[in-house]
Amino acid sequence: MLRVDRRTATVVKITSKHHAERPGVLALPPGTVGDQQGRASWLETDELREVPLSDFRRRVGPVDAQTWARTQRAVR
């Protein structure tokens, strides 16, 4: 989550498919999104989404400081 207000959160899409043609695609460290098999995942920072807080099903967990800093720079 990048931002949260009373009813929504601004998020970055997490995907298991690498789309190198898209700007702002960042690799996540293996296992970051709770995948027990440690498969690769990517953030697509070029398309932010507003999601109602009631739509969140589970917490994936924190991201390391280096990945968070790269994400913040990419979405500015």
C-alpha positions in Angstrom: 0.0 0.0 0.0 1.3 3.4 -0.9 -1.5 5.5 0.7 -4.5 4.8 2.8 -7.5 7.1 3.5 -10.7 6.4 5.2 -12.2 4.0 2.6 -9.5 3.2 0.0 -5.9 2.3 -0.4 -3.6 3.3 -3.3 -1.7 0.1 -4.4 0.7 -1.1 -7.0 -0.2 -4.2 -8.9 1.8 -7.4 -8.1 2.1 -9.9 -10.8 3.8 -13.3 -11.4 4.4 -12.5 -15.1 7.3 -10.2 -16.1 6.3 -7.5 -18.5 9.6 -6.1 -19.6 7.9 -3.8 -22.1 6.2 -1.9 -19.4 8.0 1.1 -17.8 8.5 0.9 -14.0 8.4 -2.9 -13.6 10.4 -3.9 -10.4 11.4 -7.4 -9.4 10.4 -8.4 -5.9 12.7 -10.7 -3.9 11.6 -14.4 -4.1 9.0 -15.2 -1.5 8.1 -11.6 -0.9 4.4 -12.1 -1.6 4.0 -15.2 0.6 4.5 -17.7 -2.2 5.8 -20.8 -0.4 7.5 -22.0 -3.6 9.6 -18.8 -3.8 8.5 -17.9 -7.3 9.4 -14.5 -8.8 7.0 -11.6 -8.7 7.0 -8.1 -10.0 5.5 -4.7 -9.2 4.0 -2.8 -12.1 4.5 0.8 -10.8 3.2 2.5 -13.9 -0.4 1.8 -13.0 -1.6 2.7 -9.5 -5.0 1.5 -8.4 -7.5 2.7 -5.8 -8.9 -0.3 -3.9 -11.7 -0.2 -1.3 -10.3 -1.3 2.1 -13.1 -3.8 2.3 -11.7 -5.7 -0.7 -8.5 -6.7 1.0 -8.5 -10.5 1.7 -5.2 -11.0 3.4 -2.0 -9.2 4.4 0.9 -10.3 2.3 3.5 -8.8 4.6 6.2 -6.1 4.7 8.7 -5.4 2.0 12.4 -4.8 2.7 13.6 -1.3 2.9 15.6 -1.4 -0.4 12.6 -2.6 -2.4 10.3 0.0 -0.7 12.7 2.8 -1.6 12.9 1.7 -5.2 9.0 1.5 -5.3 8.7 5.0 -3.9 11.1 6.4 -6.5 9.3 4.7 -9.3 5.8 6.0 -8.5 6.9 9.7 -8.1 
